[in-house]
Amino acid sequence: MSTRTLLINTPYPFTECPTIPLGLTYLAAVLEDRGFEVEILDMVVYKFSREKIREKILEYKPDIVGAGSVTMNYPHASRILEIAKNEGATTIIGGPHATFADREVLTEAPWIDIIVRREGEYTFLDIVKGRALKDVKGITYREDGEIVRNPDRELLMNLDELPFPARHLIPLSKYIAYKTGCSMVTGRGCPNRCIFCVGPKMTSKRMRFRDPKLCIDEMEEILDYGFDEIIVEDDTFTVNKKHVFAICDEIIDRGLKFTWSANARVNTVTKEMLEKMFEAGCIFIQFGVESGNPEILKTSKKGITLEQVRQATEIAKKVGIGVLSSFIIGLPGETEETIKETMDFAKSLGTYYGYHVLAPFPGTEVRERADKLGIKILTDNWLRYDANRAVTETEGASAEYMNKVVRDFYKGVTEYVKNQVKAEQAGKASEEDLRDVAIRRRRSLAWHLLKNDLIENYGKFKDDNEKPVKHLAENLYNYRGIKNNFTKEYIDNEIEEMVKQNLLTYIKEDENIIWKWKMPEKPKRLTAVKKV
């Protein structure tokens, strides 16, 4: 009898902006292509409840339940797997937190059976195929009450042998409704040494690139699903000039028209590269700047200079690509004065910018060498590791001060948004402001719809020969969170638009209309997969 697997996308705060879980969809694609049954329960875009998890497990009856997590949502993943274990499933967890805190996880969570470390596609496949655990590389598990840590699995060098992620198992219509782009990768690995990041340890410092033609095949599949924006989630998309130009040329040669964004490093971009990216549809890049203080950049092994930041930012602005400059408060050597330096530097760039607060995740050098680096770790409450509040402090910058800086920053963001709305209402908003306000308003509506299961809860009613769309909009408007934030006309228009986009659909059952989010159809696979 074939093993049946349920993969669960662990919930995290919407402030992080929901993105499609690439890791789980890659796992699911590999299992599907080997003939195994697999489903994904995406709890990021549904209202989370223990009962919902239990109901799904009782309905689907999986042999294996797997969950992915990062540090901030690891406690939620652990609780989910406890429910699965109580229902008799073998439980597996993956992701960076479990990878680098594997012994601690198995010690504190006896309901978790196996940890899949680092890249998990073929490791997970070995488990599902029933291979003896002692022979599966890349896992940590228990045997006779003892924790066993098998050797690491070798890197997957040929990424082209992987099938495209099984996005058809995800409620894509919810992500499209939220106006979030669709994530993909064109390569894996990161050659950099930043002390606050686990990326190179998860995917290796050795870069591995996918065939550009396959990447664009996948982009076309994403566009066919209904997305109009793609997020290239490579740790540093611009690390290899030849690869970047090949990707861009393939987009241009096929005549594809869509927008996309990517992560970049300021010391890897050139005017020629950014012009080519812009020609291919790139409208936004994120530069990890981290600090406006040169000494902190050196201590953090960032490998960039402030002058490189200025140069790269100016080039991008001239080319027409938007920039988000990202900073981390609380790095080693941080003081109130260096934070002010960072704030002044961020403002001087003339771009969008934002702050995170240092979170010393398991596996990072900043955690492993915290004492020597002058970092005081205040808590191991992983739920607080969302990088939006201080969990550390330095001798020169207290947690209270850093939290105040972040609070004041977000107050400024809120005021900026209010001014945009006022300008829109007065008919004095720029085209960019109008677009920002429209996206922000749609996302606010989508947040209510998704996190409160409003379509599921308010989308069933008697078929009274009225227009089902109008009836649904009327029902939604009666929900307090909707009524207090949106006009009835806006709700009518947005629901109409979601129906036109084929995101919402309904069925007739007996005398009832039942609305639901539309699930995507399974696409025809475009990649040949090497059987392992």
Sequence and secondary structure as in RCSB ss.txt:
>XXXX:A:sequence
MSTRTLLINTPYPFTECPTIPLGLTYLAAVLEDRGFEVEILDMVVYKFSREKIREKILEYKPDIVGAGSVTMNYP
HASRILEIAKNEGATTIIGGPHATFADREVLTEAPWIDIIVRREGEYTFLDIVKGRALKDVKGITYREDGEIVRN
PDRELLMNLDELPFPARHLIPLSKYIAYKTGCSMVTGRGCPNRCIFCVGPKMTSKRMRFRDPKLCIDEMEEILDY
GFDEIIVEDDTFTVNKKHVFAICDEIIDRGLKFTWSANARVNTVTKEMLEKMFEAGCIFIQFGVESGNPEILKTS
KKGITLEQVRQATEIAKKVGIGVLSSFIIGLPGETEETIKETMDFAKSLGTYYGYHVLAPFPGTEVRERADKLGI
KILTDNWLRYDANRAVTETEGASAEYMNKVVRDFYKGVTEYVKNQVKAEQAGKASEEDLRDVAIRRRRSLAWHLL
KNDLIENYGKFKDDNEKPVKHLAENLYNYRGIKNNFTKEYIDNEIEEMVKQNLLTYIKEDENIIWKWKMPEKPKR
LTAVKKV
>XXXX:A:secstr
   EEEEEE    GGG     HHHHHHHHHHHHTT EEEEEETTSS   HHHHHHHHHHH  SEEEEE  GGGHH
HHHHHHHHHHHTT EEEEESHHHHHTHHHHHHH TT  EEE SS HHHHHHHHTT  GGG TTEEEEETTEEEE 
        GGGS    GGGS HHHHHHTT  EEE SEE      TT  HHHHH SS EE  HHHHHHHHHHHHHH
T SEEEE  TTGGG HHHHHHHHHHHHHTT   EEEEEE TTT  HHHHHHHHHTTEEEEEEEEE S HHHHHHT
T    HHHHHHHHHHHHHHT EEEEEEEES TT BHHHHHHHHHHHHHTTSEEEEEE    TT HHHHTHHHHT 
EE    GGG SSSS SEE SBS HHHHHHHHHHHHHHHHHHHHHHHHHHHTT   HHHHHHHHHHHHHHHHHHHH
HTTHHHHHSEEE  SS HHHHHHHHHHTSHHHHTTS HHHHHHHHHHHHHTTSEEEEEETTEEEEEE        
 S     
